[in-house]
Amino acid sequence: MAKRGNNLGAGKPKHASTGPTQSSNHVEKTPSQKAKEANRPETPISQSGNPAGGQKLSARVVASHGRHFVATDTEGKHWQVFGKGKRREVAVGDVIQISPSGPEQAWIDAIQERKNLLYRSDALRSKLFAANLDVVILVLAASPPYSPELLGRTLTACENAGIPLEIVFNKLDLVHDDPEFLEHIRDDLDDWTMGEMPIHWLSLTEAPEDACELMTDRLKNKTSLILGQSGMGKSTLINLLIPDAKLATNEVSLALNSGKHTTTNTQMHFGDEGIQVIDSPGFQAFGLHHLNEKDLLDAFPDIKGFGLRCRFDDCKHREEPSCAVKDAIEEGELSGSRFDLYNLLLAELEEARQQY
């Protein structure tokens, strides 16, 4: 298959217009506006009534459960941290400044500037995955079947955020004896990734030592986010890399809920050789409503590149004559699957704009 397009990094997200008016004096902010504010560095401001006497600490957010967060300071102590307003929009991986308000509680005074932020959003809200990442690992498998659309949406989000993405295809042992089916999967992944992305073909249960050695080499001295649908093997990979991850989860769960065990939504685990892995729950949807039309096109550099050759500058690649994009699809130079997803995401943005 011919190599298509350029692997362009995306710029900072731009955002859509404001949301619906709830009263004559108050306008509810859209998810894109809230996410934009969450990505903006702030000047440290102390919370009023702080009993800690102005003490400031630097900490890193290591776990989240809804609107509850745990941060670890430079001495290794866990703090349950709280924020007001924009300071509530924090993500695992954020470096923050805190002011203690009790033995294990603290206010968030500031969020340090992020190098990146990965999140998803629908018409009503945003879900922050993680911040300050070196790489995202997407775990796929043949059983249960992976979703090509979720794969494409993850590719789009990472391209927009400027975060490298690598794919782990797990359960290779289940398809190893079916070369025709395996070739079909290879072609499909090559089509979606344009042949420009590392894909690691592994069997995490049948060949765990080989898998652990390879992924340790890929992730050492990096902060990575592990994503995947339920049942793909995401937890298996994390437990291979960091055997005591479950024990660490219990410790953070206690910090989150004052002695009661809870299930954390997102948590960072620390392993040997500088491995820092962020585990996020399995997902079945990946909205991208925080993008605008320019962001979306920039996230599809292959379509953008062929679009520059169209006869009309404002070509929508639908019914216009002399459309280089449609010609490229017919000639096999451009992925029809990627183009279909681009049109689907574009339609979602147009619908959201009309509603809000």
N, C-alpha and C positions, 0 to 999 in steps of 0.2 A: 504494500500500500504506500502510495506516495505521501511524503511528509507535508503537512499543510499548515499554513499560518505561521505566526510568530508568537512566542510565549511572552506576551507583554504583561508587565506588572500593572495593576490597577491603581489609580490614585485614591484619594480619600473620598468616601461616599458623599454624594450630594443628595439633597432630600426634597421630598414633595411638599405640597402646600399644607396649611394648617388643617386641623380636623374639625368636626362638627361643633357648632356653638351650643352650649348647654344652657346658657342664660344670656341676657343682654350685656352682662358685664364680664363674662368669663368664657374663654375659648379653650376647649380641651385640646391639648397637644397631641399630634399624631405620633405613632411609634417611631417614625423616622426622625422627628424633632427631638424626642426623648433620647433616642440612640445617639444623635449628633451631640447633644449636650453631655451625654455620658462619656463621649470620646474627647471632650475638651478639657485640657489641663486647667486646674484652678489654683488660685492663690490661697494658701492656707488661712483658714478663718476658724477661730475657736468657737465652740458651742457655748452659749450663755449658760451659766449655772454649773459649769464643769467643776466638780469638787476636787479635781486632781491638782489644782494649783498651777495650771499652765504647763505641766509636763508634756513633752512631745516625744513620740516614738515613731520610727519607721517600721513598717510591717508589710507583709505580702499576703494577699488574699489566697487562701489555700482550699477553701470549701464554701459551698453555698447550698442553701435549702430554702427555696422560695425567696423571701426577703431577708433571710437570716444568713449571716456570713461569719466565717472564722478566718482570722489573720494570724500569722506567726511573726513575731518581732525578731530582731537580730540576735537575741539571746535564746531563741527557740521556744519561747512561751506562746501558748495559744490564747487569743483574745476573741471573745464574741463582740463583734463590732456593729455599730449602728450608724446610720446616716440620715440626714434630713435633706429633702429636696433633691437636688442633683447628686448629692453625695450618696444617695441610695442606689444609684445606677452604677454599681461596681461589678466586676467580673473576676472569676478565678484567674490568677496571674497578675492582677493589678498590684502595683506598689503604691501604698497609701501612707499618709501621715495620720496618726491617731493620738487622742488625748484620753488617758485612762479615766474612767468614771466610777470604777469599783475594782475589786480584787481581780476580776477576770473579764470585765466589760470596758469598752472604750467607744468614744465617738470618732467618726471619720471626719477629719478636718480637711483633707485634700486628697485628690487622686493625681498621681504623677502622670506626666504625659506618656501616652502609649505609643509603641512603635507599630502596633496593629490591633485590631479587634475583630473577632469573628462572631457574627450573630445572625439570627434569622428573624423574620417578622411577618405577620399577617396584617390584615386591615385594622386590627384592634390593639395588638401589643407586640413587643419585641422580646426575644429570648437571647440573652448574651451567653455565648458559649464560653469564651475565654479570651484573654488579652496577652499581648507580648509573647507571641508564639514564634518558634523557629520553623515548625513544620506541622502539618495536619496529616494524620494517618487515617485513611478510610478503609475499614475492614469489610470485605465482600466475601461471598461464598456462593456455590451453586445450589446448596440446600441449607436453609430455605433459599429460594431464588432471590437474588438481589434485584432491586428496583433500578432500572436504567435512568428513570426520571430523577430519583433521589441522587444518583451518581452525578447526573448533569447539573443538578441544582447545587450540589456541594462544590463541583468544579467551578461553577459561576461565582459562588460566594467567595471562594478562596482567591480566584483571579481578581475579583473586585477589591478584596482586602490586601492583596499583595503578599499572600502567604503560600509558600510552596506546599504542594499536596503530593503524597505518595499513597499508592494503593497496596494493601495486603490482600491477596486472594487466598483465602483459607480453604481447608478441606480438599486440597488437591487430590488426596487419595481417593475421593469419591468419584472423580472424573478421569483419573489417570488411565483407566482401562477403556476409555471411550474417546479415542483420539479425534473423532469427528466432532463430538460435542465440545471437547476442549479447544479445538481450533475455532469453533464458532464463538466461544467465549473470548478467546484471544483477539479475534477480529472485532468483536463488539467493543472491547475495552480500548483497542487501538483506535477505533473509529471515534469514540468519545474523547479520548485524550490526545488525539492527533499524533499518536506515537511519540509524544514528547515528555512522558511522565514515567517515573520509576514504578514498576509493578513487581511485587515480590510474590512468587508462587510458593505457598507454604502449606504444610499440614501441621497445625499447632499441637494436635494430639498424637499423631502417628510418628512425627519426627520433631519432637519438642526441642531437642538439643540444637539441631541445625537451625531451627527457627529462632531460638533465643540468641544464638551466636550472631546470626545475620542482623537481627533487629537491634541488638545491643550495639553493634558497630554503626548502624544507621542513626541511632538516637542518643549516643553518648554525648554528654556536654550540651544537650539541647533541651528546650522546653517544647513538648509535643502535646497535641490534643488528639485523642483516639476517638473516632466517630464510627458509627455503624448501626445498622438495623439490629433489632433483637434477634439472637440466634446465630449471628455471623461469626462469633468467636472473639469479640472485643475483650470481654473479661478474661478469657483464657490467655490472650496475648499479654494483658497487663500482669496477670499472676505469674506468667513465665518470666517477665522482665523484673518484677518486684514481688518476690514470694510472700513478703509480710504486708502486702497491700490491704488485705482484709483486716488485719490487726490495727493498722493505721486508720482505717475507716471507722472502726469502733471508737477509737480514741477521739477522733474529730466529732463523731456523732454525739458523744458525751458533752463536748464543749459547746456544741450547737444548741443543746436543749437542757442544759443545767442538770445533768445526771441521768436523763432519759435517753434511751437509744432511739435514734431516728435514722431514716435512710437519706443520705445526702444526695442532692441532685447532681452536683459536679464537685470533683475533688482532685487535688494534685497529690501525686505520690512521688516519693524520692527514692531512687535506687542507686546502685553502684555506678561508677564511671560518669558521674554527673548527669545521670538520666533523671529527668523531671517529666512525668507523664500525667496529663490531666484526663481523667475519666469522666465522660458525660453520658447520661442515660441514652438508651437506644431511642431513635426517633423514627417517626413514620411520615413526617411532613417537614418541608423546608421552604417556608415562604420567603420571598425576597422583595417585599414591599418597600424596603428602605432604599432601593435603587431607583434612579430615574432613567429615562430613555438613553441618555448618553452613557451613564454608568453601565447599563445593560449591554449596549453595543461595544463598549470598551472591553467588557468581560468575554466577548466573542471575537477575538482578533482575527480569526479566519474569515468570518462573515464581513467584518469591517474592511478587511483587506480587499476582498473581491468586490465589495460595494463601491469602492473607489473607482472601479472600472466601468460602472454602469453608465448608460447614456445620459440619464437624468440625475442631477445632484440629489434630488429629493426622492429617489426611487425607494419604494417600500418593498420591493422584491416580491410583488404579488402578481399583478396583471400588466405591468409596464413592459413595453417592448425593449429589446436590447439590454436585458437585465443580466449582468455578469454573474450574479449570485445564482440565479436559476440555471444558467448555462453551466456553471461549475458543478452544481448538483447532478445535472443530467450526465455530465462527462465523468463523474466519479471523483472530482477534485475536491469537493466539499461535502461534508457529512450531512445527509438528509436528516438524521436523528438530531444533530445539534441545531440545525435550522428549525426543525419542528419545535424543539424546546424553546429556542429564542422567540418564536412567534407566540408560544403559549405564555411565556413570561411577559412579553410585551402586552398581550391581551389582558393579563392580570393587572398590570400597571394602569392601563387605560380604564379598566373597570373600576379600580380603586379611586382613580382620579375623579371619575364621574360621580361616585358615591360620596366622596369626602372633599 
